Amino acid sequence: MVKIRQLDEAAARLVQGHPDSADTIRSKQEEIHEEWTQLTAKANARKEKLLDSYDLQRFLSDYRDLTAWIQSMMGLVASDELASDVTGAEALLERHQVNCLVFWLLPFTANFPS
């Protein structure tokens, strides 16, 4: 925008110095303003598209992470592993409690950026 302002100031000086060419100078100045407006509109549209693309990529990444986590949890839940003694049973119970805790806390932590 600074360059546009500088061009406007230069155009004003040219109009004062060359009043016979004032119409041509003003015409070129308007043309520059129209081109600048079109350029900024295109840049803003491109920015919106890039932001949408970023949101989509972030969603897909979160989806892949969640799907992988679900698959790992399904593997743990579907496990036929049985304890053969008290220590093994305690270890399985502890692992189950950790998995339950992670499962219930996931919705609260999924919304926070890593």
OpenMM code with the backbone's topology and positions (N, CA, C; nanometers):
from openmm import Vec3, app, unit

residues = "MET VAL LYS ILE ARG GLN LEU ASP GLU ALA ALA ALA ARG LEU VAL GLN GLY HIS PRO ASP SER ALA ASP THR ILE ARG SER LYS GLN GLU GLU ILE HIS GLU GLU TRP THR GLN LEU THR ALA LYS ALA ASN ALA ARG LYS GLU LYS LEU LEU ASP SER TYR ASP LEU GLN ARG PHE LEU SER ASP TYR ARG ASP LEU THR ALA TRP ILE GLN SER MET MET GLY LEU VAL ALA SER ASP GLU LEU ALA SER ASP VAL THR GLY ALA GLU ALA LEU LEU GLU ARG HIS GLN VAL ASN CYS LEU VAL PHE TRP LEU LEU PRO PHE THR ALA ASN PHE PRO SER".split()
positions = [
    Vec3(0.0827, -0.1187, 0.0000),
    Vec3(0.0000, 0.0000, 0.0000),
    Vec3(0.0871, 0.1251, 0.0000),
    Vec3(0.2081, 0.1156, 0.0533),
    Vec3(0.2990, 0.2296, 0.0563),
    Vec3(0.3348, 0.2713, -0.0864),
    Vec3(0.3589, 0.1732, -0.1727),
    Vec3(0.3938, 0.2041, -0.3123),
    Vec3(0.2775, 0.2730, -0.3835),
    Vec3(0.1567, 0.2303, -0.3544),
    Vec3(0.0397, 0.2935, -0.4164),
    Vec3(0.0306, 0.4390, -0.3717),
    Vec3(0.0547, 0.4621, -0.2430),
    Vec3(0.0517, 0.5991, -0.1905),
    Vec3(0.1604, 0.6835, -0.2560),
    Vec3(0.2787, 0.6249, -0.2731),
    Vec3(0.3879, 0.6973, -0.3386),
    Vec3(0.3521, 0.7290, -0.4839),
    Vec3(0.2873, 0.6339, -0.5518),
    Vec3(0.2445, 0.6594, -0.6895),
    Vec3(0.1394, 0.7699, -0.6949),
    Vec3(0.0491, 0.7722, -0.5965),
    Vec3(-0.0514, 0.8789, -0.5905),
    Vec3(0.0145, 1.0153, -0.5720),
    Vec3(0.1149, 1.0211, -0.4861),
    Vec3(0.1867, 1.1472, -0.4630),
    Vec3(0.2613, 1.1904, -0.5885),
    Vec3(0.3242, 1.0946, -0.6561),
    Vec3(0.3954, 1.1260, -0.7801),
    Vec3(0.2970, 1.1730, -0.8865),
    Vec3(0.1801, 1.1078, -0.8931),
    Vec3(0.0781, 1.1486, -0.9902),
    Vec3(0.0306, 1.2906, -0.9613),
    Vec3(0.0122, 1.3229, -0.8348),
    Vec3(-0.0315, 1.4581, -0.7982),
    Vec3(0.0730, 1.5610, -0.8395),
    Vec3(0.2005, 1.5289, -0.8200),
    Vec3(0.3076, 1.6209, -0.8615),
    Vec3(0.3099, 1.6365, -1.0139),
    Vec3(0.2886, 1.5250, -1.0835),
    Vec3(0.2874, 1.5304, -1.2299),
    Vec3(0.1702, 1.6133, -1.2815),
    Vec3(0.0538, 1.5998, -1.2177),
    Vec3(-0.0635, 1.6770, -1.2582),
    Vec3(-0.0364, 1.8258, -1.2386),
    Vec3(0.0294, 1.8612, -1.1283),
    Vec3(0.0603, 2.0023, -1.1025),
    Vec3(0.1633, 2.0547, -1.2026),
    Vec3(0.2614, 1.9701, -1.2365),
    Vec3(0.3664, 2.0135, -1.3293),
    Vec3(0.3253, 2.0091, -1.4750),
    Vec3(0.2298, 1.9220, -1.5068),
    Vec3(0.1866, 1.9067, -1.6464),
    Vec3(0.0334, 1.9048, -1.6534),
    Vec3(-0.0300, 2.0172, -1.6334),
    Vec3(-0.1765, 2.0205, -1.6319),
    Vec3(-0.2399, 1.9768, -1.7643),
    Vec3(-0.1676, 1.9900, -1.8746),
    Vec3(-0.2226, 1.9506, -2.0039),
    Vec3(-0.2372, 1.7982, -2.0150),
    Vec3(-0.1608, 1.7217, -1.9363),
    Vec3(-0.1683, 1.5744, -1.9375),
    Vec3(-0.2409, 1.5185, -1.8158),
    Vec3(-0.3136, 1.6038, -1.7452),
    Vec3(-0.3786, 1.5630, -1.6200),
    Vec3(-0.4769, 1.4488, -1.6411),
    Vec3(-0.5535, 1.4524, -1.7496),
    Vec3(-0.6518, 1.3459, -1.7738),
    Vec3(-0.5838, 1.2110, -1.7942),
    Vec3(-0.4763, 1.2095, -1.8696),
    Vec3(-0.4026, 1.0852, -1.8939),
    Vec3(-0.3416, 1.0326, -1.7648),
    Vec3(-0.2850, 1.1233, -1.6865),
    Vec3(-0.2219, 1.0835, -1.5596),
    Vec3(-0.3274, 1.0253, -1.4650),
    Vec3(-0.4411, 1.0924, -1.4533),
    Vec3(-0.5475, 1.0437, -1.3653),
    Vec3(-0.6023, 0.9089, -1.4145),
    Vec3(-0.6106, 0.8950, -1.5446),
    Vec3(-0.6583, 0.7690, -1.6022),
    Vec3(-0.5640, 0.6544, -1.5653),
    Vec3(-0.4349, 0.6779, -1.5790),
    Vec3(-0.3360, 0.5746, -1.5420),
    Vec3(-0.3405, 0.5466, -1.3917),
    Vec3(-0.3600, 0.6516, -1.3140),
    Vec3(-0.3691, 0.6363, -1.1688),
    Vec3(-0.4909, 0.5507, -1.1317),
    Vec3(-0.6036, 0.5721, -1.1938),
    Vec3(-0.7237, 0.4919, -1.1685),
    Vec3(-0.7012, 0.3470, -1.2120),
    Vec3(-0.6332, 0.3303, -1.3238),
    Vec3(-0.6033, 0.1957, -1.3722),
    Vec3(-0.5172, 0.1199, -1.2708),
    Vec3(-0.4190, 0.1879, -1.2148),
    Vec3(-0.3329, 0.1257, -1.1130),
    Vec3(-0.4144, 0.0875, -0.9905),
    Vec3(-0.5052, 0.1767, -0.9490),
    Vec3(-0.5890, 0.1464, -0.8322),
    Vec3(-0.6800, 0.0263, -0.8576),
    Vec3(-0.7356, 0.0167, -0.9775),
    Vec3(-0.8204, -0.0972, -1.0117),
    Vec3(-0.7397, -0.2270, -1.0124),
    Vec3(-0.6211, -0.2223, -1.0706),
    Vec3(-0.5354, -0.3416, -1.0729),
    Vec3(-0.4965, -0.3831, -0.9308),
    Vec3(-0.4663, -0.2842, -0.8462),
    Vec3(-0.4302, -0.3145, -0.7077),
    Vec3(-0.5470, -0.3793, -0.6341),
    Vec3(-0.6669, -0.3272, -0.6567),
    Vec3(-0.7859, -0.3825, -0.5932),
    Vec3(-0.8081, -0.5265, -0.6379),
    Vec3(-0.7924, -0.5527, -0.7676),
    Vec3(-0.8077, -0.6889, -0.8187),
    Vec3(-0.7018, -0.7812, -0.7603),
    Vec3(-0.5794, -0.7325, -0.7516),
    Vec3(-0.4698, -0.8136, -0.6968),
    Vec3(-0.4939, -0.8482, -0.5507),
    Vec3(-0.5366, -0.7522, -0.4713),
    Vec3(-0.5621, -0.7806, -0.3294),
    Vec3(-0.6809, -0.8758, -0.3131),
    Vec3(-0.7818, -0.8625, -0.4015),
    Vec3(-0.8963, -0.9543, -0.3951),
    Vec3(-0.8515, -1.0966, -0.4274),
    Vec3(-0.7676, -1.1130, -0.5279),
    Vec3(-0.7166, -1.2455, -0.5628),
    Vec3(-0.6297, -1.3022, -0.4503),
    Vec3(-0.5480, -1.2170, -0.3908),
    Vec3(-0.4624, -1.2626, -0.2805),
    Vec3(-0.5472, -1.3072, -0.1613),
    Vec3(-0.6531, -1.2337, -0.1309),
    Vec3(-0.7409, -1.2721, -0.0204),
    Vec3(-0.8141, -1.4023, -0.0492),
    Vec3(-0.8573, -1.4201, -0.1751),
    Vec3(-0.9240, -1.5457, -0.2122),
    Vec3(-0.8278, -1.6630, -0.1994),
    Vec3(-0.7037, -1.6420, -0.2421),
    Vec3(-0.6030, -1.7485, -0.2324),
    Vec3(-0.5733, -1.7797, -0.0864),
    Vec3(-0.5688, -1.6777, -0.0035),
    Vec3(-0.5450, -1.6989, 0.1396),
    Vec3(-0.6554, -1.7849, 0.1997),
    Vec3(-0.7797, -1.7574, 0.1640),
    Vec3(-0.8927, -1.8367, 0.2139),
    Vec3(-0.8804, -1.9824, 0.1703),
    Vec3(-0.8421, -2.0034, 0.0450),
    Vec3(-0.8257, -2.1406, -0.0044),
    Vec3(-0.7139, -2.2120, 0.0708),
    Vec3(-0.6043, -2.1412, 0.0959),
    Vec3(-0.4934, -2.2015, 0.1705),
    Vec3(-0.5342, -2.2354, 0.3134),
    Vec3(-0.6103, -2.1486, 0.3761),
    Vec3(-0.6569, -2.1759, 0.5123),
    Vec3(-0.7516, -2.2956, 0.5147),
    Vec3(-0.8381, -2.3053, 0.4144),
    Vec3(-0.9273, -2.4208, 0.4050),
    Vec3(-0.8471, -2.5491, 0.3857),
    Vec3(-0.7464, -2.5414, 0.3014),
    Vec3(-0.6613, -2.6581, 0.2766),
    Vec3(-0.5870, -2.6984, 0.4042),
    Vec3(-0.5391, -2.5996, 0.4788),
    Vec3(-0.4717, -2.6276, 0.6053),
    Vec3(-0.5668, -2.6972, 0.7029),
    Vec3(-0.6891, -2.6460, 0.7129),
    Vec3(-0.7877, -2.7074, 0.8023),
    Vec3(-0.8167, -2.8512, 0.7614),
    Vec3(-0.8282, -2.8759, 0.6310),
    Vec3(-0.8524, -3.0114, 0.5823),
    Vec3(-0.7361, -3.1032, 0.6174),
    Vec3(-0.6134, -3.0577, 0.5961),
    Vec3(-0.4961, -3.1395, 0.6263),
    Vec3(-0.4871, -3.1690, 0.7759),
    Vec3(-0.5179, -3.0700, 0.8579),
    Vec3(-0.5161, -3.0902, 1.0030),
    Vec3(-0.6225, -3.1919, 1.0431),
    Vec3(-0.7417, -3.1816, 0.9830),
    Vec3(-0.8485, -3.2773, 1.0114),
    Vec3(-0.8059, -3.4177, 0.9711),
    Vec3(-0.7499, -3.4322, 0.8512),
    Vec3(-0.7081, -3.5643, 0.8040),
    Vec3(-0.5983, -3.6229, 0.8928),
    Vec3(-0.5081, -3.5385, 0.9386),
    Vec3(-0.4034, -3.5855, 1.0294),
    Vec3(-0.4638, -3.6335, 1.1611),
    Vec3(-0.5560, -3.5554, 1.2163),
    Vec3(-0.6239, -3.5961, 1.3398),
    Vec3(-0.7019, -3.7258, 1.3182),
    Vec3(-0.7659, -3.7381, 1.2021),
    Vec3(-0.8414, -3.8589, 1.1695),
    Vec3(-0.7490, -3.9804, 1.1660),
    Vec3(-0.6341, -3.9672, 1.0996),
    Vec3(-0.5393, -4.0792, 1.0926),
    Vec3(-0.4893, -4.1168, 1.2319),
    Vec3(-0.4569, -4.0159, 1.3128),
    Vec3(-0.4100, -4.0438, 1.4486),
    Vec3(-0.5171, -4.1160, 1.5301),
    Vec3(-0.6389, -4.0677, 1.5215),
    Vec3(-0.7472, -4.1282, 1.5981),
    Vec3(-0.7766, -4.2695, 1.5491),
    Vec3(-0.7753, -4.2885, 1.4188),
    Vec3(-0.7990, -4.4216, 1.3634),
    Vec3(-0.6909, -4.5190, 1.4094),
    Vec3(-0.5653, -4.4747, 1.4083),
    Vec3(-0.4559, -4.5615, 1.4543),
    Vec3(-0.4734, -4.5941, 1.6023),
    Vec3(-0.5125, -4.4953, 1.6811),
    Vec3(-0.5316, -4.5186, 1.8243),
    Vec3(-0.6470, -4.6162, 1.8462),
    Vec3(-0.7558, -4.5971, 1.7730),
    Vec3(-0.8707, -4.6873, 1.7866),
    Vec3(-0.8298, -4.8300, 1.7513),
    Vec3(-0.7536, -4.8462, 1.6449),
    Vec3(-0.7091, -4.9799, 1.6061),
    Vec3(-0.6222, -5.0427, 1.7149),
    Vec3(-0.5353, -4.9628, 1.7755),
    Vec3(-0.4520, -5.0178, 1.8838),
    Vec3(-0.5371, -5.0546, 2.0049),
    Vec3(-0.6385, -4.9732, 2.0363),
    Vec3(-0.7274, -5.0044, 2.1479),
    Vec3(-0.8105, -5.1289, 2.1173),
    Vec3(-0.8556, -5.1422, 1.9932),
    Vec3(-0.9323, -5.2601, 1.9545),
    Vec3(-0.8471, -5.3857, 1.9689),
    Vec3(-0.7203, -5.3744, 1.9352),
    Vec3(-0.6298, -5.4878, 1.9522),
    Vec3(-0.6134, -5.5252, 2.0983),
    Vec3(-0.6069, -5.4254, 2.1838),
    Vec3(-0.5925, -5.4538, 2.3271),
    Vec3(-0.7217, -5.5119, 2.3854),
    Vec3(-0.8340, -5.4572, 2.3426),
    Vec3(-0.9629, -5.5024, 2.3959),
    Vec3(-0.9948, -5.6437, 2.3474),
    Vec3(-0.9589, -5.6723, 2.2241),
    Vec3(-0.9909, -5.8032, 2.1669),
    Vec3(-0.8893, -5.9102, 2.2061),
    Vec3(-0.7929, -5.8736, 2.2834),
    Vec3(-0.6892, -5.9683, 2.3232),
    Vec3(-0.7483, -6.0816, 2.4072),
    Vec3(-0.7057, -6.2012, 2.3776),
    Vec3(-0.7509, -6.3185, 2.4533),
    Vec3(-0.6548, -6.3517, 2.5669),
    Vec3(-0.5680, -6.2579, 2.5958),
    Vec3(-0.4667, -6.2822, 2.6980),
    Vec3(-0.5329, -6.2975, 2.8349),
    Vec3(-0.5012, -6.4048, 2.9004),
    Vec3(-0.5517, -6.4307, 3.0351),
    Vec3(-0.4330, -6.4477, 3.1293),
    Vec3(-0.4535, -6.4036, 3.2497),
    Vec3(-0.3466, -6.4155, 3.3485),
    Vec3(-0.3422, -6.5582, 3.4033),
    Vec3(-0.2217, -6.6028, 3.4310),
    Vec3(-0.2068, -6.7379, 3.4863),
    Vec3(-0.1785, -6.7346, 3.6363),
    Vec3(-0.1490, -6.6133, 3.6881),
    Vec3(-0.1248, -6.6004, 3.8319),
    Vec3(-0.1697, -6.4621, 3.8782),
    Vec3(-0.1559, -6.4355, 4.0068),
    Vec3(-0.2018, -6.3097, 4.0652),
    Vec3(-0.1241, -6.1907, 4.0091),
    Vec3(0.0053, -6.2042, 3.9942),
    Vec3(0.0875, -6.0944, 3.9423),
    Vec3(0.0469, -6.0595, 3.8005),
    Vec3(0.0241, -6.1607, 3.7191),
    Vec3(-0.0204, -6.1377, 3.5819),
    Vec3(-0.1561, -6.0715, 3.5779),
    Vec3(-0.2466, -6.1152, 3.6682),
    Vec3(-0.3799, -6.0559, 3.6742),
    Vec3(-0.3722, -5.9089, 3.7151),
    Vec3(-0.2839, -5.8779, 3.8111),
    Vec3(-0.2674, -5.7395, 3.8547),
    Vec3(-0.2107, -5.6540, 3.7411),
    Vec3(-0.1176, -5.7098, 3.6658),
    Vec3(-0.0596, -5.6367, 3.5523),
    Vec3(-0.1658, -5.6102, 3.4464),
    Vec3(-0.2488, -5.7110, 3.4165),
    Vec3(-0.3563, -5.6923, 3.3188),
    Vec3(-0.4577, -5.5895, 3.3679),
    Vec3(-0.4902, -5.5947, 3.4960),
    Vec3(-0.5850, -5.4997, 3.5531),
    Vec3(-0.5290, -5.3574, 3.5461),
    Vec3(-0.4026, -5.3413, 3.5770),
    Vec3(-0.3400, -5.2089, 3.5710),
    Vec3(-0.3389, -5.1572, 3.4269),
    Vec3(-0.3039, -5.2432, 3.3325),
    Vec3(-0.3044, -5.2027, 3.1919),
    Vec3(-0.4456, -5.1643, 3.1479),
    Vec3(-0.5454, -5.2382, 3.1941),
    Vec3(-0.6833, -5.2072, 3.1623),
    Vec3(-0.7226, -5.0699, 3.2178),
    Vec3(-0.6826, -5.0413, 3.3404),
    Vec3(-0.7169, -4.9132, 3.4017),
    Vec3(-0.6503, -4.7976, 3.3261),
    Vec3(-0.5267, -4.8171, 3.2845),
    Vec3(-0.4573, -4.7137, 3.2074),
    Vec3(-0.5286, -4.6924, 3.0740),
    Vec3(-0.5658, -4.8013, 3.0088),
    Vec3(-0.6359, -4.7897, 2.8805),
    Vec3(-0.7699, -4.7188, 2.8973),
    Vec3(-0.8411, -4.7504, 3.0042),
    Vec3(-0.9697, -4.6833, 3.0299),
    Vec3(-0.9483, -4.5349, 3.0548),
    Vec3(-0.8457, -4.5017, 3.1309),
    Vec3(-0.8166, -4.3619, 3.1590),
    Vec3(-0.7842, -4.2873, 3.0299),
    Vec3(-0.7007, -4.3461, 2.9474),
    Vec3(-0.6662, -4.2840, 2.8195),
    Vec3(-0.7901, -4.2692, 2.7332),
    Vec3(-0.8739, -4.3710, 2.7300),
    Vec3(-0.9959, -4.3678, 2.6498),
    Vec3(-1.0872, -4.2540, 2.6942),
    Vec3(-1.1033, -4.2348, 2.8231),
    Vec3(-1.1945, -4.1318, 2.8715),
    Vec3(-1.1348, -3.9920, 2.8648),
    Vec3(-1.0031, -3.9802, 2.8685),
    Vec3(-0.9396, -3.8485, 2.8615),
    Vec3(-0.9178, -3.8022, 2.7178),
    Vec3(-0.9192, -3.8932, 2.6228),
    Vec3(-0.8918, -3.8568, 2.4841),
    Vec3(-0.9816, -3.7452, 2.4322),
    Vec3(-1.1124, -3.7473, 2.4542),
    Vec3(-1.1946, -3.6371, 2.4008),
    Vec3(-1.1538, -3.5006, 2.4549),
    Vec3(-1.0981, -3.4957, 2.5740),
    Vec3(-1.0594, -3.3673, 2.6321),
    Vec3(-0.9256, -3.3195, 2.5799),
    Vec3(-0.8375, -3.4118, 2.5426),
    Vec3(-0.7043, -3.3737, 2.4956),
    Vec3(-0.6983, -3.3614, 2.3454),
    Vec3(-0.7941, -3.4153, 2.2720),
    Vec3(-0.7902, -3.4125, 2.1249),
    Vec3(-0.8065, -3.2722, 2.0708),
    Vec3(-0.8681, -3.1828, 2.1467),
    Vec3(-0.8915, -3.0467, 2.0981),
    Vec3(-0.7746, -2.9539, 2.1228),
    Vec3(-0.6758, -2.9990, 2.1963),
    Vec3(-0.5612, -2.9152, 2.2245),
    Vec3(-0.4509, -2.9437, 2.1244),
    Vec3(-0.3848, -2.8361, 2.0730),
    Vec3(-0.2756, -2.8597, 1.9784),
    Vec3(-0.1591, -2.9296, 2.0473),
    Vec3(-0.0897, -3.0127, 1.9723),
    Vec3(0.0229, -3.0869, 2.0310),
    Vec3(0.1438, -2.9990, 2.0424),
] * unit.nanometer
topology = app.Topology()
chain = topology.addChain("A")
for resn in residues:
    res = topology.addResidue(resn, chain)
    for name in ("N", "CA", "C"):
        topology.addAtom(name, app.Element.getBySymbol(name[0]), res)
